Amino acid sequence: MMVGFNEWNRKFKTREVEVLGCSWNGINAHQQFIEVFQFGFTLLADEYKKTTELYGVIKEVDDLGEMVKVIDRTTFVIDKTGMIRGIWRNIEDLRDHPRDIWEFIQKEKK
């Protein structure tokens, strides 16, 4: 999903929209990820799962009979005041998802 947003990042910036990604990986892993995919946006390292817990995006899934916690791929559009304007959960079409967000932002910023 983050790779798709990277492709749209320049367009988002024209509307003063900042893209942030977040995962449980550490800073070193993020640096490698950023270099490999040449991301033009910030990745937040949530090693202690505090941010993902606060945003309610941790879910439990059955992994070969064992329940494990994973991040539910979720997108939040948050305005400059910190107000959440939109939430997308259980995202299935990762390819077109950034376009959906772009269209939402276009409508919101009119």
TIMI-2910 file (N, C-alpha, C, CB; in pm, 1 decimal, decimal comma, always signed):
<rs>
+----------+----------+----------+----------+----------+----------+----------+----------+----------+----------+----------+----------+------+
!      n_x !      n_y !      n_z !     ca_x !     ca_y !     ca_z !      c_x !      c_y !      c_z !     cb_x !     cb_y !     cb_z ! resn !
+----------+----------+----------+----------+----------+----------+----------+----------+----------+----------+----------+----------+------+
!    +83,3 !   -118,9 !     +0,0 !     +0,0 !     +0,0 !     +0,0 !    +87,4 !   +124,8 !     +0,0 !    -94,6 !     +0,1 !   +121,1 !  Met !
!   +196,8 !   +121,9 !    +76,9 !   +280,8 !   +241,0 !    +84,3 !   +344,6 !   +274,0 !    -49,5 !   +388,3 !   +222,5 !   +189,1 !  Met !
!   +378,0 !   +171,0 !   -126,7 !   +437,5 !   +194,5 !   -257,9 !   +340,2 !   +271,9 !   -346,6 !   +477,0 !    +60,8 !   -324,6 !  Val !
!   +213,2 !   +237,0 !   -342,6 !   +112,2 !   +308,9 !   -419,7 !   +103,3 !   +455,3 !   -380,5 !    -22,5 !   +243,4 !   -402,2 !  Gly !
!   +111,2 !   +482,1 !   -250,7 !   +106,7 !   +621,0 !   -205,3 !   +231,1 !   +696,9 !   -248,3 !    +91,7 !   +627,2 !    -53,6 !  Phe !
!   +344,1 !   +628,4 !   -256,1 !   +466,1 !   +694,2 !   -300,5 !   +448,9 !   +749,1 !   -441,7 !   +584,6 !   +597,2 !   -295,0 !  Asn !
!   +382,6 !   +672,8 !   -527,1 !   +358,8 !   +716,6 !   -664,4 !   +269,2 !   +840,5 !   -670,1 !   +296,0 !   +603,7 !   -745,1 !  Glu !
!   +181,6 !   +856,8 !   -573,8 !    +87,2 !   +969,2 !   -570,3 !   +137,3 !  +1086,1 !   -485,0 !    -47,0 !   +921,8 !   -517,1 !  Trp !
!   +249,1 !  +1069,3 !   -417,9 !   +292,9 !  +1166,3 !   -318,0 !   +306,7 !  +1307,9 !   -373,5 !   +424,0 !  +1122,7 !   -259,5 !  Asn !
!   +366,3 !  +1323,9 !   -491,2 !   +381,8 !  +1458,2 !   -547,7 !   +246,9 !  +1526,2 !   -568,4 !   +457,4 !  +1451,4 !   -680,3 !  Arg !
!   +151,0 !  +1448,5 !   -613,8 !    +17,4 !  +1503,5 !   -637,1 !    -46,3 !  +1546,6 !   -504,5 !    -72,4 !  +1399,5 !   -708,7 !  Lys !
!    -31,7 !  +1464,6 !   -401,4 !    -85,3 !  +1500,4 !   -269,7 !    -22,8 !  +1629,8 !   -219,1 !    -60,8 !  +1386,9 !   -168,7 !  Phe !
!   +106,5 !  +1646,7 !   -241,3 !   +175,3 !  +1767,2 !   -193,8 !   +119,8 !  +1893,7 !   -258,0 !   +324,5 !  +1756,8 !   -221,8 !  Lys !
!    +67,0 !  +1883,2 !   -380,3 !     +9,4 !  +2001,3 !   -444,9 !   -114,5 !  +2049,8 !   -370,4 !    -25,8 !  +1970,6 !   -591,0 !  Thr !
!   -174,1 !  +1963,6 !   -290,3 !   -291,7 !  +1999,9 !   -210,4 !   -254,9 !  +2015,6 !    -62,2 !   -402,5 !  +1893,2 !   -226,6 !  Arg !
!   -125,0 !  +2031,2 !    -35,5 !    -73,8 !  +2046,1 !   +101,2 !   -112,9 !  +1928,1 !   +189,3 !   -125,2 !  +2175,8 !   +162,9 !  Glu !
!   -104,2 !  +1808,2 !   +132,5 !   -134,9 !  +1685,2 !   +204,9 !     -4,0 !  +1612,4 !   +230,3 !   -235,6 !  +1594,9 !   +125,4 !  Val !
!    +19,8 !  +1578,7 !   +355,8 !   +140,2 !  +1504,5 !   +391,7 !   +104,5 !  +1357,8 !   +412,0 !   +205,9 !  +1563,5 !   +519,4 !  Glu !
!   +179,2 !  +1269,9 !   +347,3 !   +159,2 !  +1125,6 !   +360,4 !   +255,9 !  +1072,7 !   +465,1 !   +179,4 !  +1052,6 !   +223,6 !  Val !
!   +203,7 !   +994,1 !   +558,7 !   +285,0 !   +926,2 !   +659,5 !   +249,6 !   +778,6 !   +657,0 !   +262,6 !   +987,1 !   +802,0 !  Leu !
!   +349,0 !   +694,7 !   +673,2 !   +325,4 !   +551,8 !   +688,9 !   +364,2 !   +511,8 !   +829,5 !   +404,4 !   +469,4 !   +583,9 !  Gly !
!   +312,0 !   +401,1 !   +876,9 !   +342,8 !   +356,2 !  +1012,5 !   +346,9 !   +204,0 !  +1014,9 !   +238,4 !   +410,2 !  +1114,5 !  Cys !
!   +449,8 !   +150,2 !  +1080,8 !   +456,1 !     +5,3 !  +1099,7 !   +529,7 !    -24,0 !  +1229,7 !   +526,4 !    -64,6 !   +979,0 !  Ser !
!   +531,6 !   -151,5 !  +1265,9 !   +597,6 !   -193,4 !  +1389,3 !   +747,1 !   -214,1 !  +1371,6 !   +535,1 !   -320,3 !  +1440,3 !  Trp !
!   +796,7 !   -201,1 !  +1250,5 !   +939,9 !   -218,3 !  +1227,2 !  +1018,4 !   -105,8 !  +1292,5 !   +970,1 !   -223,8 !  +1076,9 !  Asn !
!  +1144,0 !   -133,3 !  +1322,1 !  +1231,4 !    -33,5 !  +1382,4 !  +1284,2 !    +65,4 !  +1279,7 !  +1346,9 !   -101,1 !  +1452,6 !  Gly !
!  +1354,9 !   +164,1 !  +1329,4 !  +1406,9 !   +271,5 !  +1245,1 !  +1502,4 !   +218,1 !  +1138,9 !  +1477,6 !   +376,1 !  +1330,7 !  Ile !
!  +1591,0 !   +125,4 !  +1174,7 !  +1685,8 !    +71,1 !  +1076,7 !  +1613,9 !     +0,3 !   +962,7 !  +1783,0 !    -25,6 !  +1144,6 !  Asn !
!  +1513,0 !    -78,6 !   +996,1 !  +1435,2 !   -147,5 !   +892,6 !  +1364,6 !    -46,3 !   +802,9 !  +1332,1 !   -243,4 !   +956,5 !  Ala !
!  +1314,2 !    +61,0 !   +863,3 !  +1246,8 !   +164,8 !   +784,9 !  +1344,1 !   +232,1 !   +689,5 !  +1182,8 !   +269,3 !   +877,3 !  His !
!  +1465,1 !   +261,0 !   +737,4 !  +1564,8 !   +325,4 !   +651,8 !  +1592,8 !   +240,1 !   +528,9 !  +1695,0 !   +350,6 !   +729,8 !  Gln !
!  +1607,4 !   +109,7 !   +548,8 !  +1632,5 !    +19,0 !   +436,7 !  +1512,7 !    +17,7 !   +341,4 !  +1661,9 !   -123,9 !   +487,9 !  Gln !
!  +1393,7 !    +12,5 !   +397,5 !  +1270,3 !    +11,2 !   +318,4 !  +1260,1 !   +138,6 !   +234,4 !  +1146,5 !     -2,8 !   +410,5 !  Phe !
!  +1290,0 !   +252,2 !   +296,1 !  +1284,6 !   +381,9 !   +227,9 !  +1384,7 !   +385,4 !   +113,1 !  +1312,7 !   +497,1 !   +327,0 !  Ile !
!  +1505,3 !   +333,3 !   +137,8 !  +1608,4 !   +333,3 !    +33,7 !  +1570,7 !   +242,3 !    -83,1 !  +1742,5 !   +289,5 !    +92,5 !  Glu !
!  +1520,0 !   +124,0 !    -53,1 !  +1484,1 !    +28,7 !   -158,2 !  +1372,2 !    +84,1 !   -246,1 !  +1441,4 !   -105,7 !    -96,5 !  Val !
!  +1267,9 !   +138,7 !   -183,0 !  +1151,7 !   +185,8 !   -258,4 !  +1156,2 !   +335,1 !   -289,3 !  +1026,1 !   +154,7 !   -182,2 !  Phe !
!  +1261,9 !   +403,1 !   -243,2 !  +1280,9 !   +546,2 !   -265,9 !  +1157,5 !   +627,3 !   -228,2 !  +1316,2 !   +571,5 !   -411,2 !  Gln !
!  +1111,1 !   +605,2 !   -105,9 !   +993,1 !   +676,2 !    -57,4 !  +1021,4 !   +824,5 !    -41,8 !   +946,2 !   +617,6 !    +75,4 !  Phe !
!   +922,8 !   +904,1 !    -76,2 !   +930,9 !  +1048,1 !    -59,7 !   +846,9 !  +1095,7 !    +57,3 !   +887,3 !  +1117,8 !   -186,4 !  Gly !
!   +814,8 !  +1005,4 !   +149,2 !   +737,3 !  +1044,2 !   +266,8 !   +791,8 !   +974,4 !   +390,6 !   +587,9 !  +1010,6 !   +247,4 !  Phe !
!   +745,2 !  +1018,0 !   +505,6 !   +794,7 !   +970,3 !   +634,4 !   +728,4 !   +839,7 !   +675,6 !   +771,9 !  +1075,4 !   +741,4 !  Thr !
!   +809,3 !   +749,0 !   +727,9 !   +758,7 !   +625,8 !   +788,7 !   +779,5 !   +635,7 !   +939,1 !   +830,2 !   +498,9 !   +729,9 !  Leu !
!   +673,9 !   +615,2 !  +1014,4 !   +681,5 !   +619,6 !  +1160,1 !   +710,3 !   +479,7 !  +1213,4 !   +550,1 !   +675,6 !  +1221,0 !  Leu !
!   +807,4 !   +470,8 !  +1303,5 !   +842,2 !   +342,8 !  +1365,7 !   +763,9 !   +329,2 !  +1495,8 !   +996,4 !   +332,1 !  +1391,7 !  Ala !
!   +671,7 !   +235,7 !  +1500,1 !   +586,3 !   +213,9 !  +1617,5 !   +621,5 !    +79,3 !  +1682,0 !   +434,8 !   +218,1 !  +1577,9 !  Asp !
!   +748,9 !    +64,7 !  +1718,8 !   +798,6 !    -62,2 !  +1771,7 !   +722,2 !   -109,8 !  +1894,7 !   +944,4 !    -49,4 !  +1805,6 !  Glu !
!   +672,9 !    -17,5 !  +1974,2 !   +603,4 !    -54,8 !  +2098,1 !   +451,6 !    -57,9 !  +2080,7 !   +639,8 !    +42,4 !  +2209,7 !  Tyr !
!   +406,8 !    -39,9 !  +1958,2 !   +265,6 !    -53,7 !  +1919,7 !   +172,0 !    +47,1 !  +1987,1 !   +218,7 !   -192,4 !  +1951,9 !  Lys !
!   +226,6 !   +157,0 !  +2034,2 !   +143,6 !   +255,9 !  +2103,9 !    +54,3 !   +334,6 !  +2007,8 !   +232,0 !   +352,3 !  +2182,1 !  Lys !
!   +110,5 !   +380,5 !  +1897,4 !    +31,9 !   +459,3 !  +1802,0 !    -76,9 !   +375,0 !  +1737,8 !   +122,4 !   +518,7 !  +1693,8 !  Thr !
!    -40,3 !   +255,0 !  +1693,7 !   -139,3 !   +168,7 !  +1628,8 !   -248,5 !   +127,3 !  +1726,5 !    -71,7 !    +44,2 !  +1570,1 !  Thr !
!   -212,7 !   +114,1 !  +1852,4 !   -314,7 !    +82,0 !  +1953,6 !   -409,0 !   +200,3 !  +1974,0 !   -248,2 !    +43,2 !  +2088,0 !  Glu !
!   -352,3 !   +320,5 !  +1984,5 !   -435,2 !   +440,0 !  +2003,8 !   -531,4 !   +463,3 !  +1887,1 !   -346,3 !   +562,6 !  +2022,2 !  Leu !
!   -487,9 !   +431,9 !  +1766,6 !   -573,2 !   +450,3 !  +1649,4 !   -664,0 !   +330,7 !  +1623,3 !   -488,0 !   +476,2 !  +1527,8 !  Tyr !
!   -652,2 !   +226,6 !  +1704,2 !   -742,6 !   +112,2 !  +1693,5 !   -724,8 !    +29,7 !  +1567,8 !   -882,3 !   +159,1 !  +1700,1 !  Gly !
!   -600,1 !    +14,2 !  +1524,0 !   -576,4 !    -58,2 !  +1399,1 !   -504,0 !   -191,8 !  +1420,2 !   -495,9 !    +28,5 !  +1304,6 !  Val !
!   -507,9 !   -242,2 !  +1542,3 !   -451,0 !   -373,7 !  +1570,1 !   -565,0 !   -474,7 !  +1570,1 !   -373,4 !   -375,4 !  +1706,6 !  Ile !
!   -544,1 !   -583,0 !  +1497,7 !   -645,3 !   -688,6 !  +1497,6 !   -575,6 !   -822,2 !  +1519,6 !   -726,7 !   -689,2 !  +1364,0 !  Lys !
!   -653,6 !   -920,3 !  +1563,8 !   -600,8 !  -1054,9 !  +1583,1 !   -648,3 !  -1143,3 !  +1468,9 !   -644,7 !  -1113,4 !  +1720,2 !  Glu !
!   -555,2 !  -1221,7 !  +1416,2 !   -588,2 !  -1315,5 !  +1309,3 !   -536,1 !  -1453,4 !  +1346,7 !   -528,6 !  -1268,9 !  +1173,4 !  Val !
!   -598,8 !  -1553,6 !  +1291,1 !   -557,8 !  -1691,9 !  +1314,4 !   -443,3 !  -1725,1 !  +1218,9 !   -677,9 !  -1791,0 !  +1294,9 !  Asp !
!   -329,1 !  -1758,2 !  +1275,3 !   -212,4 !  -1796,4 !  +1196,2 !   -175,1 !  -1939,6 !  +1231,4 !    -92,5 !  -1699,5 !  +1221,3 !  Asp !
!   -226,6 !  -2032,7 !  +1153,2 !   -202,0 !  -2175,9 !  +1176,0 !   -243,3 !  -2219,6 !  +1316,1 !    -54,7 !  -2208,0 !  +1153,9 !  Leu !
!   -361,9 !  -2175,2 !  +1357,7 !   -416,5 !  -2215,1 !  +1486,4 !   -374,1 !  -2129,1 !  +1603,6 !   -378,7 !  -2353,4 !  +1513,6 !  Gly !
!   -289,9 !  -2031,5 !  +1578,3 !   -244,7 !  -1941,2 !  +1684,4 !   -292,8 !  -1800,0 !  +1652,4 !    -89,0 !  -1944,9 !  +1699,4 !  Glu !
!   -351,6 !  -1733,4 !  +1751,0 !   -397,7 !  -1596,4 !  +1731,1 !   -278,7 !  -1501,2 !  +1745,3 !   -510,5 !  -1560,0 !  +1832,7 !  Met !
!   -256,8 !  -1420,8 !  +1642,4 !   -146,7 !  -1324,4 !  +1644,1 !   -200,8 !  -1185,2 !  +1611,8 !    -35,4 !  -1365,1 !  +1542,9 !  Val !
!   -133,4 !  -1084,4 !  +1664,5 !   -173,2 !   -946,2 !  +1638,6 !   -102,6 !   -894,8 !  +1514,0 !   -141,4 !   -856,0 !  +1760,2 !  Lys !
!   -179,9 !   -825,8 !  +1431,2 !   -127,6 !   -764,0 !  +1309,2 !   -189,8 !   -625,0 !  +1295,5 !   -158,1 !   -852,4 !  +1182,5 !  Val !
!   -129,9 !   -545,0 !  +1210,4 !   -187,9 !   -413,8 !  +1181,2 !   -293,2 !   -431,1 !  +1072,4 !    -77,9 !   -311,1 !  +1137,1 !  Ile !
!   -412,4 !   -379,4 !  +1097,9 !   -518,2 !   -375,3 !   +996,8 !   -486,2 !   -257,2 !   +905,3 !   -662,9 !   -361,5 !  +1062,4 !  Asp !
!   -458,9 !   -284,5 !   +779,3 !   -424,2 !   -176,0 !   +687,0 !   -537,0 !    -74,1 !   +685,3 !   -397,3 !   -230,5 !   +543,6 !  Arg !
!   -504,3 !    +42,9 !   +731,6 !   -603,9 !   +148,4 !   +749,5 !   -545,2 !   +280,5 !   +703,0 !   -649,7 !   +157,8 !   +897,6 !  Thr !
!   -627,8 !   +364,1 !   +644,0 !   -587,2 !   +498,6 !   +605,0 !   -674,6 !   +598,1 !   +678,9 !   -597,5 !   +518,8 !   +451,0 !  Thr !
!   -609,0 !   +698,4 !   +736,8 !   -677,9 !   +809,4 !   +802,0 !   -644,6 !   +936,2 !   +725,5 !   -637,4 !   +821,9 !   +952,7 !  Phe !
!   -743,8 !  +1019,5 !   +700,7 !   -719,5 !  +1154,7 !   +652,2 !   -744,4 !  +1244,8 !   +772,2 !   -812,1 !  +1192,7 !   +527,4 !  Val !
!   -638,9 !  +1314,1 !   +813,2 !   -643,2 !  +1399,0 !   +932,6 !   -612,3 !  +1541,7 !   +888,7 !   -541,3 !  +1349,8 !  +1043,0 !  Ile !
!   -698,0 !  +1635,7 !   +927,1 !   -674,6 !  +1773,5 !   +884,6 !   -569,0 !  +1840,6 !   +972,3 !   -805,4 !  +1853,6 !   +888,7 !  Asp !
!   -537,4 !  +1965,3 !   +939,8 !   -430,9 !  +2037,9 !  +1010,1 !   -460,5 !  +2060,3 !  +1157,6 !   -407,7 !  +2170,6 !   +943,8 !  Lys !
!   -587,5 !  +2052,4 !  +1196,8 !   -622,9 !  +2072,3 !  +1337,6 !   -618,6 !  +1941,4 !  +1415,9 !   -761,9 !  +2134,7 !  +1348,7 !  Thr !
!   -593,7 !  +1829,7 !  +1346,2 !   -590,6 !  +1699,6 !  +1412,2 !   -722,6 !  +1624,3 !  +1404,7 !   -552,2 !  +1717,1 !  +1555,0 !  Gly !
!   -821,4 !  +1680,4 !  +1337,1 !   -952,2 !  +1616,5 !  +1322,5 !   -945,6 !  +1508,5 !  +1214,8 !  -1061,0 !  +1721,2 !  +1287,7 !  Met !
!   -994,8 !  +1389,7 !  +1247,9 !  -1000,9 !  +1281,8 !  +1150,1 !  -1119,0 !  +1308,5 !  +1057,1 !  -1014,2 !  +1142,0 !  +1219,9 !  Ile !
!  -1090,5 !  +1321,3 !   +928,1 !  -1192,9 !  +1352,4 !   +827,7 !  -1241,5 !  +1229,6 !   +751,8 !  -1139,1 !  +1453,3 !   +729,6 !  Arg !
!  -1161,8 !  +1124,9 !   +752,2 !  -1201,5 !  +1003,4 !   +681,9 !  -1119,8 !   +884,6 !   +729,1 !  -1186,1 !  +1021,3 !   +531,1 !  Gly !
!  -1182,3 !   +767,0 !   +728,8 !  -1115,2 !   +642,8 !   +768,0 !  -1151,4 !   +534,8 !   +666,9 !  -1155,2 !   +599,3 !   +913,3 !  Ile !
!  -1051,4 !   +464,1 !   +619,0 !  -1071,2 !   +349,6 !   +530,1 !  -1008,1 !   +228,4 !   +596,7 !  -1009,2 !   +375,0 !   +387,5 !  Trp !
!  -1088,8 !   +125,8 !   +621,0 !  -1041,0 !     +2,2 !   +684,1 !  -1059,8 !   -114,5 !   +587,3 !  -1116,3 !    -24,9 !   +818,3 !  Arg !
!   -992,1 !   -223,6 !   +619,3 !  -1005,8 !   -346,5 !   +538,7 !   -988,2 !   -317,7 !   +390,2 !  -1143,0 !   -411,7 !   +562,8 !  Asn !
!   -883,4 !   -247,7 !   +357,6 !   -858,6 !   -205,4 !   +220,3 !   -819,8 !   -326,6 !   +136,3 !   -747,8 !    -97,0 !   +214,8 !  Ile !
!   -896,3 !   -349,8 !    +30,7 !   -871,5 !   -465,7 !    -55,2 !   -797,9 !   -428,2 !   -183,2 !  -1002,4 !   -533,4 !    -89,7 !  Glu !
!   -837,1 !   -318,8 !   -245,3 !   -774,5 !   -278,8 !   -371,4 !   -662,8 !   -178,9 !   -342,9 !   -879,5 !   -217,6 !   -468,9 !  Asp !
!   -544,3 !   -230,5 !   -316,5 !   -432,5 !   -144,2 !   -280,2 !   -386,1 !    -57,9 !   -396,8 !   -317,0 !   -227,6 !   -229,4 !  Leu !
!   -406,0 !   -105,8 !   -517,0 !   -360,3 !    -32,7 !   -634,5 !   -436,7 !    +97,7 !   -652,7 !   -374,5 !   -118,9 !   -758,8 !  Arg !
!   -568,8 !    +94,0 !   -636,8 !   -651,4 !   +212,6 !   -659,5 !   -678,9 !   +293,6 !   -532,9 !   -781,6 !   +171,7 !   -720,9 !  Asp !
!   -634,7 !   +244,6 !   -419,7 !   -665,0 !   +312,6 !   -293,8 !   -613,9 !   +457,0 !   -289,2 !   -605,8 !   +234,9 !   -179,0 !  His !
!   -489,3 !   +485,7 !   -329,7 !   -445,6 !   +625,9 !   -327,3 !   -535,0 !   +717,0 !   -411,4 !   -302,5 !   +636,2 !   -376,6 !  Pro !
!   -587,4 !   +665,7 !   -521,9 !   -678,8 !   +744,9 !   -605,2 !   -808,0 !   +775,5 !   -528,1 !   -711,2 !   +669,7 !   -737,6 !  Arg !
!   -857,1 !   +677,5 !   -452,2 !   -977,3 !   +699,6 !   -370,2 !   -952,8 !   +810,8 !   -268,6 !  -1018,8 !   +569,1 !   -297,6 !  Asp !
!   -835,8 !   +809,2 !   -207,7 !   -801,2 !   +912,8 !   -109,8 !   -790,4 !  +1048,2 !   -179,3 !   -668,2 !   +878,3 !    -37,3 !  Ile !
!   -727,7 !  +1051,2 !   -295,9 !   -715,6 !  +1175,3 !   -372,4 !   -853,3 !  +1234,4 !   -402,0 !   -639,3 !  +1150,4 !   -503,6 !  Trp !
!   -945,0 !  +1151,7 !   -447,1 !  -1079,7 !  +1199,3 !   -478,3 !  -1149,2 !  +1252,6 !   -353,5 !  -1163,1 !  +1087,0 !   -541,0 !  Glu !
!  -1131,3 !  +1186,3 !   -240,6 !  -1188,8 !  +1233,3 !   -114,9 !  -1131,7 !  +1370,8 !    -78,5 !  -1161,7 !  +1131,7 !     -1,5 !  Phe !
!  -1000,5 !  +1385,2 !    -89,6 !   -935,5 !  +1512,2 !    -55,2 !   -982,5 !  +1623,4 !   -148,3 !   -781,8 !  +1498,4 !    -62,1 !  Ile !
!   -997,3 !  +1592,9 !   -275,5 !  -1045,9 !  +1693,0 !   -371,0 !  -1183,1 !  +1745,4 !   -328,5 !  -1053,3 !  +1633,1 !   -513,5 !  Gln !
!  -1270,9 !  +1655,4 !   -285,7 !  -1405,1 !  +1695,6 !   -241,6 !  -1399,0 !  +1774,7 !   -111,6 !  -1494,8 !  +1572,5 !   -223,6 !  Lys !
!  -1314,0 !  +1732,0 !    -18,8 !  -1303,0 !  +1797,4 !   +112,2 !  -1245,7 !  +1938,0 !   +101,4 !  -1216,4 !  +1714,1 !   +205,2 !  Glu !
!  -1155,3 !  +1958,8 !     +8,3 !  -1083,3 !  +2086,2 !     +0,6 !  -1150,9 !  +2188,5 !    -89,4 !   -943,6 !  +2062,3 !    -48,2 !  Lys !
!  -1270,8 !  +2161,5 !   -135,4 !  -1342,0 !  +2257,8 !   -221,7 !  -1393,6 !  +2373,4 !   -142,0 !  -1457,5 !  +2190,9 !   -294,9 !  Lys !
+----------+----------+----------+----------+----------+----------+----------+----------+----------+----------+----------+----------+------+
</rs>
